């Protein structure tokens, strides 16, 4: 990690909301983007004395990736409940282009989840030198026993609004997203309360019918986690959870784009239904990300990683992923008709809008935070900056 410096980037394909600026130029000052311009812009606008210059060699400058569903990486899990684990995860995923993320929990005890919230609150009060911890995503414990996936069934409980009220009181503004099964007793009331608090209510690990999801969306449900996975599927006479997610424009959808969780045709279907504004790429990465094959733990459940695929030792269910955001980005680009600029929206702009932070990050524009990724023309990571600081040594 380096200090914030003035930086002029030349000869880049710069992705913005308006399209791609070929051979573009970009100036960073005081952690912000001062300006973006076509080739020759620096000569017109002038460059501060002593500015560092970088030739992007025709590569891409992309907005930093924002991952709203991630459990860990490089041997660390957010459920470790420590500042050290959070920094380890933030550092590893920053090296793969992630500049902001939500610490995602698993279905565990109230005490274990509270420990994560405490660690996250402490970490956010510090410098956050790598990927920014934007808040917490509570995945469970208010999910369906019929679709536990890799969640520990011993800790699945019906919705407890009093738990959320206490957490919001103790950690105001920290919880950004909650995954639950909308069909469970008390879920609709909790969804309505969450919406009133500005917390995204998400359907996941759910056996909800089409009508139940539709009713929940009317109460404030606006998100679906790892779409296709751990939810009631599509049938032509009962479209189920999936059918509601695909057809209800009030619901935004995540997808794990690793080629294991969802068939490429499923991703194309989801993109047709939800892109450009309502689709987000996520990793759902676990602690094994970056470490290779072996045996690991996820929320107290044993996991075996073989050939990069994580599965529970008991039952063989997929258990998160070993994915990084740049790999997900490349996968979607390869298996859909979306352009680099369109995929960038799924990885950066849409997550930023979901979290209400698009005023300062998630896209490249004058005055926004200098959160960006430099890649080769083939999308290999060459550099990553978070608020103007290089996070690659």
C-alpha positions as CSV (number, residue, x, y, z in Angstrom):
1,X,0.0,0.0,0.0
2,X,1.2,3.5,-0.8
3,X,0.1,7.0,0.2
4,X,-2.2,9.1,-1.9
5,X,-0.3,10.7,-4.8
6,X,-1.1,12.7,-7.8
7,X,-1.2,10.4,-10.8
8,X,-1.8,10.9,-14.5
9,X,-2.8,7.9,-16.5
10,X,-2.4,8.0,-20.3
11,X,-3.2,5.6,-23.1
12,X,-6.0,3.8,-21.5
13,X,-9.4,2.5,-22.5
14,X,-11.4,4.2,-19.7
15,X,-14.8,2.8,-18.9
16,X,-17.4,5.4,-17.8
17,X,-21.1,5.6,-17.7
18,X,-21.0,7.3,-21.1
19,X,-19.0,4.5,-22.7
20,X,-15.4,3.8,-23.4
21,X,-12.8,6.6,-23.9
22,X,-10.1,5.0,-26.1
23,X,-6.5,6.2,-25.5
24,X,-8.0,8.3,-22.7
25,X,-6.3,10.2,-19.9
26,X,-7.2,10.5,-16.2
27,X,-5.8,12.6,-13.4
28,X,-6.0,11.7,-9.7
29,X,-5.4,14.2,-7.0
30,X,-6.0,13.9,-3.2
31,X,-7.7,10.6,-3.6
32,X,-10.2,11.9,-6.1
33,X,-10.6,11.8,-9.9
34,X,-9.8,15.4,-11.0
35,X,-10.8,14.8,-14.6
36,X,-11.1,12.4,-17.4
37,X,-10.4,13.3,-21.0
38,X,-9.7,12.0,-24.5
39,X,-6.1,11.7,-25.8
40,X,-4.3,15.0,-25.4
41,X,-6.5,16.1,-22.5
42,X,-3.5,16.7,-20.2
43,X,-2.0,19.2,-22.6
44,X,-5.2,21.1,-22.7
45,X,-5.9,21.1,-19.0
46,X,-2.4,21.2,-17.6
47,X,-0.8,18.9,-15.2
48,X,0.4,19.7,-11.7
49,X,4.2,19.8,-11.2
50,X,5.7,16.5,-10.0
51,X,2.8,14.4,-10.9
52,X,3.5,10.7,-11.4
53,X,2.7,9.4,-14.8
54,X,1.5,5.9,-15.9
55,X,1.3,4.6,-19.4
56,X,-1.6,2.1,-19.3
57,X,-0.3,0.6,-22.5
58,X,-3.7,0.4,-24.1
59,X,-5.2,-1.5,-21.2
60,X,-8.5,-1.0,-19.4
61,X,-9.2,1.5,-16.5
62,X,-12.3,0.1,-14.8
63,X,-14.3,1.3,-11.8
64,X,-13.2,-0.7,-8.7
65,X,-15.4,-3.8,-8.1
66,X,-17.9,-3.9,-5.3
67,X,-18.8,-7.3,-3.9
68,X,-21.9,-7.4,-1.8
69,X,-21.8,-11.1,-1.0
70,X,-18.4,-12.4,0.2
71,X,-17.5,-14.6,3.2
72,X,-13.7,-14.7,3.2
73,X,-10.4,-15.3,1.4
74,X,-6.8,-16.3,1.8
75,X,-7.5,-18.3,5.0
76,X,-9.7,-15.8,6.7
77,X,-13.5,-15.8,7.3
78,X,-15.6,-12.9,8.5
79,X,-17.0,-15.3,11.0
80,X,-13.6,-15.3,12.7
81,X,-14.9,-12.1,14.2
82,X,-11.6,-10.3,14.3
83,X,-10.1,-7.1,12.8
84,X,-7.2,-9.1,11.6
85,X,-9.4,-11.4,9.5
86,X,-11.3,-8.5,8.0
87,X,-8.0,-6.9,6.9
88,X,-6.7,-10.2,5.5
89,X,-9.9,-10.6,3.4
90,X,-9.8,-6.9,2.3
91,X,-6.2,-7.1,1.3
92,X,-6.5,-10.3,-0.7
93,X,-9.6,-9.3,-2.7
94,X,-8.3,-5.8,-3.3
95,X,-5.4,-7.4,-5.1
96,X,-8.0,-8.9,-7.5
97,X,-9.8,-5.6,-8.2
98,X,-12.3,-5.3,-5.3
99,X,-12.3,-1.8,-3.8
100,X,-15.4,-2.2,-1.6
101,X,-17.2,-5.1,0.0
102,X,-19.8,-6.2,2.5
103,X,-18.7,-8.6,5.3
104,X,-21.1,-11.5,4.8
105,X,-22.0,-13.7,7.8
106,X,-23.4,-17.2,7.8
107,X,-26.2,-18.8,9.7
108,X,-24.8,-19.0,13.2
109,X,-25.6,-18.1,16.8
110,X,-26.7,-14.6,17.8
111,X,-23.5,-14.2,19.8
112,X,-21.3,-15.2,16.8
113,X,-23.0,-12.8,14.5
114,X,-22.7,-10.0,17.2
115,X,-19.0,-10.6,17.3
116,X,-18.7,-10.1,13.6
117,X,-20.6,-6.8,13.9
118,X,-18.4,-5.7,16.7
119,X,-15.2,-6.4,14.6
120,X,-16.6,-4.8,11.6
121,X,-17.6,-1.6,13.5
122,X,-14.0,-1.5,14.9
123,X,-12.4,-2.0,11.6
124,X,-14.5,0.7,9.9
125,X,-13.4,3.2,12.5
126,X,-9.8,2.7,11.4
127,X,-7.8,3.5,8.3
128,X,-9.1,0.7,6.0
129,X,-6.0,0.6,3.8
130,X,-7.3,-2.0,1.3
131,X,-10.8,-2.7,0.0
132,X,-13.2,-0.6,1.9
133,X,-15.6,-2.4,4.3
134,X,-18.9,-0.8,3.3
135,X,-21.0,-2.6,5.9
136,X,-22.3,-6.1,6.8
137,X,-24.5,-8.5,4.9
138,X,-26.3,-10.9,7.3
139,X,-26.9,-14.1,5.3
140,X,-29.3,-15.9,7.7
141,X,-30.1,-17.2,10.2
142,X,-33.7,-16.6,9.2
143,X,-33.7,-19.0,6.3
144,X,-35.6,-22.1,5.2
145,X,-34.6,-25.5,6.5
146,X,-35.5,-26.9,3.1
147,X,-32.8,-24.9,1.3
148,X,-29.9,-24.6,3.8
149,X,-27.2,-24.9,1.1
150,X,-24.0,-24.6,3.0
151,X,-25.6,-22.9,6.0
152,X,-25.5,-24.7,9.3
153,X,-29.0,-26.1,9.9
154,X,-28.4,-26.2,13.7
155,X,-28.7,-22.4,13.8
156,X,-31.6,-21.8,11.5
157,X,-34.3,-19.9,13.4
158,X,-37.5,-18.0,12.5
159,X,-37.2,-14.2,12.1
160,X,-36.3,-12.3,15.3
161,X,-37.0,-8.7,14.7
162,X,-35.8,-7.9,18.3
163,X,-32.3,-9.2,17.3
164,X,-32.2,-6.7,14.4
165,X,-33.5,-3.9,16.5
166,X,-30.7,-4.5,19.0
167,X,-28.0,-4.7,16.4
168,X,-29.2,-1.6,14.6
169,X,-29.2,0.2,18.0
170,X,-25.7,-1.0,18.9
171,X,-24.2,-0.6,15.4
172,X,-26.2,2.1,13.6
173,X,-25.7,2.1,9.8
174,X,-23.6,-1.0,9.8
175,X,-26.0,-3.6,8.5
176,X,-26.7,-3.0,4.8
177,X,-28.4,-6.2,3.6
178,X,-30.2,-9.2,5.2
179,X,-30.9,-12.5,3.5
180,X,-34.0,-14.4,4.7
181,X,-36.7,-16.8,3.6
182,X,-39.8,-14.6,3.0
183,X,-42.2,-17.5,3.6
184,X,-41.2,-18.0,7.3
185,X,-43.4,-16.8,10.2
186,X,-42.7,-13.1,10.9
187,X,-40.7,-12.5,7.7
188,X,-43.1,-10.1,6.1
189,X,-43.2,-7.9,9.1
190,X,-39.4,-8.0,9.4
191,X,-39.1,-7.1,5.7
192,X,-41.3,-4.1,6.1
193,X,-39.3,-3.0,9.2
194,X,-36.0,-3.5,7.3
195,X,-37.2,-1.4,4.4
196,X,-38.1,1.4,6.9
197,X,-34.5,1.2,8.3
198,X,-32.9,1.5,4.8
199,X,-31.6,-2.1,5.0
200,X,-32.0,-4.2,1.9
201,X,-34.2,-7.2,2.4
202,X,-33.1,-10.1,0.2
203,X,-34.7,-13.5,-0.6
204,X,-32.3,-16.4,-0.3
205,X,-32.2,-20.0,1.0
206,X,-35.9,-20.0,0.4
207,X,-38.8,-22.2,-0.6
208,X,-41.1,-19.3,-1.3
209,X,-43.8,-19.6,-4.0
210,X,-44.2,-17.0,-6.7
211,X,-47.1,-15.4,-4.9
212,X,-45.1,-15.3,-1.6
213,X,-42.2,-13.5,-3.2
214,X,-44.6,-11.1,-5.0
215,X,-46.3,-10.3,-1.6
216,X,-42.9,-9.8,0.0
217,X,-41.8,-7.4,-2.7
218,X,-44.9,-5.4,-1.9
219,X,-43.7,-5.2,1.7
220,X,-40.2,-4.0,0.7
221,X,-38.2,-7.1,-0.5
222,X,-35.9,-5.8,-3.2
223,X,-33.0,-8.3,-3.7
224,X,-32.3,-12.0,-4.4
225,X,-29.0,-13.6,-3.3
226,X,-27.0,-16.0,-5.5
227,X,-30.0,-16.3,-7.9
228,X,-30.8,-19.9,-9.0
229,X,-28.9,-21.3,-6.0
230,X,-30.7,-22.4,-2.8
231,X,-34.2,-21.3,-3.9
232,X,-37.3,-22.8,-5.3
233,X,-36.9,-23.2,-9.0
234,X,-39.0,-22.3,-12.0
235,X,-42.0,-24.4,-13.1
236,X,-44.4,-23.3,-15.8
237,X,-47.4,-23.7,-13.6
238,X,-45.7,-22.4,-10.4
239,X,-42.9,-20.0,-11.3
240,X,-41.6,-20.2,-7.8
241,X,-39.0,-18.0,-6.2
242,X,-36.9,-17.9,-9.4
243,X,-39.8,-17.0,-11.6
244,X,-40.7,-14.0,-9.3
245,X,-37.1,-12.9,-9.3
246,X,-36.8,-13.0,-13.1
247,X,-40.0,-11.2,-13.7
248,X,-40.5,-8.7,-10.9
249,X,-38.7,-5.4,-11.6
250,X,-38.8,-4.5,-8.0
251,X,-36.2,-7.2,-7.3
252,X,-32.5,-6.9,-8.0
253,X,-30.5,-10.2,-8.5
254,X,-27.0,-11.4,-7.7
255,X,-25.3,-14.2,-9.6
256,X,-22.1,-16.2,-8.8
257,X,-20.4,-16.3,-12.1
258,X,-17.9,-19.1,-11.7
259,X,-19.2,-21.7,-14.1
260,X,-20.0,-24.1,-11.3
261,X,-23.0,-22.5,-9.5
262,X,-24.9,-21.5,-12.6
263,X,-24.8,-22.8,-16.2
264,X,-23.8,-20.1,-18.7
265,X,-27.3,-20.2,-20.2
266,X,-28.7,-19.4,-16.8
267,X,-26.4,-16.3,-16.6
268,X,-27.6,-15.3,-20.1
269,X,-31.2,-15.7,-19.0
270,X,-30.6,-13.7,-15.9
271,X,-28.8,-11.0,-17.9
272,X,-31.7,-10.8,-20.4
273,X,-34.2,-10.4,-17.5
274,X,-32.2,-8.1,-15.2
275,X,-29.4,-6.3,-17.1
276,X,-28.4,-3.5,-17.3
277,X,-29.7,-2.1,-14.0
278,X,-30.8,-4.9,-11.8
279,X,-28.1,-7.5,-12.0
280,X,-25.0,-7.7,-9.8
281,X,-21.9,-10.0,-10.0
282,X,-20.8,-11.5,-6.6
283,X,-18.2,-14.0,-5.6
284,X,-19.7,-15.6,-2.5
285,X,-16.0,-16.4,-1.8
286,X,-15.0,-18.4,1.2
287,X,-11.7,-18.6,3.1
288,X,-10.2,-21.0,0.6
289,X,-10.1,-18.3,-2.1
290,X,-6.5,-17.9,-3.0
291,X,-5.2,-21.0,-1.2
292,X,-6.0,-23.9,-3.5
293,X,-7.4,-27.3,-2.9
294,X,-7.7,-28.8,0.6
295,X,-10.0,-29.0,3.6
296,X,-11.6,-25.9,5.1
297,X,-14.4,-24.7,7.5
298,X,-17.5,-22.6,6.7
299,X,-19.6,-21.7,9.7
300,X,-18.7,-24.8,11.6
301,X,-19.2,-27.1,8.6
302,X,-16.4,-29.0,6.9
303,X,-15.6,-28.0,3.3
304,X,-13.5,-29.8,0.7
305,X,-12.0,-27.8,-2.2
306,X,-11.1,-29.8,-5.2
307,X,-10.1,-28.3,-8.6
308,X,-11.2,-24.9,-7.2
309,X,-14.7,-26.0,-6.4
310,X,-15.8,-25.9,-2.7
311,X,-18.3,-28.5,-1.4
312,X,-19.5,-29.6,2.0
313,X,-17.8,-32.8,3.2
314,X,-21.2,-34.0,4.3
315,X,-23.8,-34.1,1.4
316,X,-21.6,-32.4,-1.2
317,X,-23.6,-29.1,-1.5
318,X,-21.7,-26.2,-3.1
319,X,-20.2,-24.2,-0.2
320,X,-19.5,-20.7,-1.5
321,X,-16.7,-20.3,-4.1
322,X,-13.0,-19.6,-4.5
323,X,-13.9,-16.9,-7.0
324,X,-12.5,-13.3,-7.3
325,X,-14.3,-10.4,-8.9
326,X,-11.9,-10.2,-11.9
327,X,-12.5,-13.8,-12.6
328,X,-16.3,-13.3,-12.4
329,X,-16.0,-10.3,-14.7
330,X,-14.1,-12.3,-17.3
331,X,-16.5,-15.2,-17.1
332,X,-19.6,-13.0,-17.7
333,X,-17.8,-11.3,-20.6
334,X,-16.9,-14.6,-22.2
335,X,-20.3,-16.3,-21.8
336,X,-22.7,-13.4,-22.6
337,X,-23.1,-10.8,-25.3
338,X,-22.4,-8.0,-22.8
339,X,-19.6,-5.6,-23.5
340,X,-16.8,-4.7,-21.1
341,X,-18.7,-1.5,-20.2
342,X,-21.9,-3.4,-19.6
343,X,-20.2,-6.0,-17.4
344,X,-18.5,-3.2,-15.5
345,X,-21.9,-1.9,-14.5
346,X,-22.8,-5.3,-13.0
347,X,-19.5,-5.4,-11.0
348,X,-19.3,-1.8,-9.9
349,X,-22.1,0.6,-10.8
350,X,-25.1,-1.5,-9.8
351,X,-23.7,-2.6,-6.5
352,X,-22.8,1.0,-5.7
353,X,-26.4,2.1,-6.5
354,X,-27.8,-0.8,-4.4
355,X,-25.8,0.5,-1.4
356,X,-26.6,4.2,-2.1
357,X,-23.0,5.1,-2.5
358,X,-22.9,5.8,-6.2
359,X,-22.5,9.5,-5.5
360,X,-18.9,8.9,-4.7
361,X,-17.9,5.5,-6.1
362,X,-18.9,2.7,-8.4
363,X,-18.1,4.6,-11.6
364,X,-15.4,6.9,-13.0
365,X,-16.2,10.6,-13.1
366,X,-14.7,13.9,-12.0
367,X,-15.0,14.4,-8.2
368,X,-15.6,10.7,-7.4
369,X,-13.2,8.6,-5.3
370,X,-10.2,7.3,-7.2
371,X,-11.3,3.6,-6.9
372,X,-10.2,1.9,-10.0
373,X,-8.5,-1.1,-11.6
374,X,-5.9,-1.1,-14.4
375,X,-5.8,-4.3,-16.5
376,X,-4.1,-5.4,-19.6
377,X,-6.2,-5.5,-22.8
378,X,-6.9,-9.1,-21.9
379,X,-8.2,-8.1,-18.4
380,X,-5.2,-9.3,-16.4
381,X,-4.8,-7.1,-13.2
382,X,-1.9,-4.6,-13.5
383,X,-2.9,-2.2,-10.7
384,X,-5.6,-1.4,-8.2
385,X,-6.2,2.0,-6.5
386,X,-8.5,2.6,-3.5
387,X,-9.2,6.3,-2.8
388,X,-6.1,7.2,-4.8
389,X,-3.8,4.7,-3.0
390,X,-2.2,1.9,-4.8
391,X,-2.9,-1.4,-3.0
392,X,-0.5,-3.5,-5.1
393,X,3.1,-3.4,-3.9
